[in-house]
Amino acid sequence: MTFLLYAVGLLFVGVVAVFVAFPLLTAGTSLVQASSPEDHTDHAARWKKQKTDAYIAIKEAEFDKQMGKLTEEDYQLLRRKYEARAVEALTQLDRLEQSEQEQREPA
């Protein structure tokens, strides 16, 4: 009876591990090399959301600094972090736009 309990527990742990690890194992797809227009739209929407979220976070950090909730050092740290995210999003949006233009041009 104890062996059966251990076996069921081990099976349960294995199923949970596979469930948790699955997104990590399938994350190898490239966001820049989308194959269809729908993929481009989905990826563009994702990068636009990241850009918008980064801008909002910068504004919130500025407000928190003005309210005295953040030190200058913490503010600068947050600003650099979210500026980097915004730059990444803008770069990826430019790449997507460029690849869309290349696909539209006749070969």
C-alpha positions as CSV (number, residue, x, y, z in Angstrom):
1,M,0.0,0.0,0.0
2,T,2.8,2.4,0.9
3,F,4.6,1.6,-2.4
4,L,1.4,2.4,-4.4
5,L,1.1,5.7,-2.5
6,Y,4.7,6.6,-3.4
7,A,4.2,5.6,-7.0
8,V,1.1,7.8,-7.3
9,G,2.9,10.7,-5.7
10,L,5.8,10.4,-8.0
11,L,3.5,10.2,-11.0
12,F,1.8,13.4,-9.8
13,V,5.1,15.2,-9.3
14,G,6.2,14.1,-12.8
15,V,3.0,15.4,-14.4
16,V,3.3,18.8,-12.6
17,A,6.9,19.0,-13.7
18,V,6.1,18.5,-17.3
19,F,3.2,21.0,-17.1
20,V,5.5,23.6,-15.6
21,A,8.5,22.9,-18.0
22,F,6.4,22.7,-21.2
23,P,6.4,26.5,-21.9
24,L,10.2,26.7,-21.3
25,L,10.8,23.8,-23.7
26,T,8.7,25.3,-26.5
27,A,10.0,28.9,-26.1
28,G,12.5,28.4,-29.0
29,T,10.4,30.1,-31.6
30,S,11.6,33.3,-33.1
31,L,9.5,36.4,-32.7
32,V,11.1,38.3,-35.5
33,Q,10.8,35.5,-38.2
34,A,7.0,35.2,-38.2
35,S,5.6,33.3,-41.2
36,S,2.2,34.7,-41.7
37,P,0.6,38.2,-41.5
38,E,-1.4,37.1,-38.5
39,D,1.9,36.2,-36.7
40,H,3.2,39.6,-37.6
41,T,0.1,41.2,-36.1
42,D,0.3,39.2,-32.9
43,H,4.0,39.9,-32.4
44,A,3.5,43.6,-33.3
45,A,0.7,43.8,-30.7
46,R,2.9,42.2,-28.1
47,W,5.8,44.6,-28.7
48,K,3.4,47.6,-28.7
49,K,2.0,46.5,-25.4
50,Q,5.5,46.1,-24.0
51,K,6.4,49.6,-25.2
52,T,3.2,51.1,-23.7
53,D,3.8,49.3,-20.4
54,A,7.3,50.5,-20.2
55,Y,6.2,54.1,-20.8
56,I,3.5,53.8,-18.2
57,A,6.1,52.4,-15.7
58,I,8.4,55.3,-16.3
59,K,5.6,57.8,-15.7
60,E,4.7,56.0,-12.5
61,A,8.3,56.0,-11.3
62,E,8.5,59.7,-12.0
63,F,5.3,60.3,-10.0
64,D,6.6,58.2,-7.1
65,K,9.8,60.1,-7.1
66,Q,8.0,63.4,-7.0
67,M,5.8,62.1,-4.1
68,G,9.0,61.1,-2.2
69,K,8.3,57.4,-2.4
70,L,11.5,56.7,-4.4
71,T,15.0,57.9,-3.9
72,E,16.9,59.4,-6.9
73,E,19.0,56.2,-7.1
74,D,16.0,53.9,-7.2
75,Y,14.3,56.2,-9.7
76,Q,17.3,56.1,-12.0
77,L,17.5,52.3,-11.7
78,L,13.8,51.9,-12.6
79,R,14.1,54.4,-15.4
80,R,17.0,52.6,-17.0
81,K,15.2,49.2,-16.7
82,Y,12.0,50.4,-18.4
83,E,13.8,52.5,-21.0
84,A,15.7,49.3,-22.0
85,R,12.4,47.5,-22.3
86,A,11.0,50.3,-24.4
87,V,14.0,50.3,-26.7
88,E,13.8,46.6,-27.1
89,A,10.1,46.8,-28.1
90,L,10.9,49.7,-30.6
91,T,13.7,47.7,-32.1
92,Q,11.5,44.6,-32.5
93,L,8.7,46.7,-34.0
94,D,11.2,48.2,-36.5
95,R,12.4,44.7,-37.4
96,L,8.8,43.4,-37.9
97,E,8.0,46.4,-40.1
98,Q,11.1,45.9,-42.1
99,S,10.4,42.2,-42.7
100,E,6.8,43.1,-43.7
101,Q,8.1,45.5,-46.3
102,E,10.5,42.9,-47.6
103,Q,7.7,40.4,-48.0
104,R,5.5,42.9,-49.8
105,E,8.2,43.8,-52.4
106,P,8.2,41.6,-55.5
107,A,11.2,39.3,-55.7
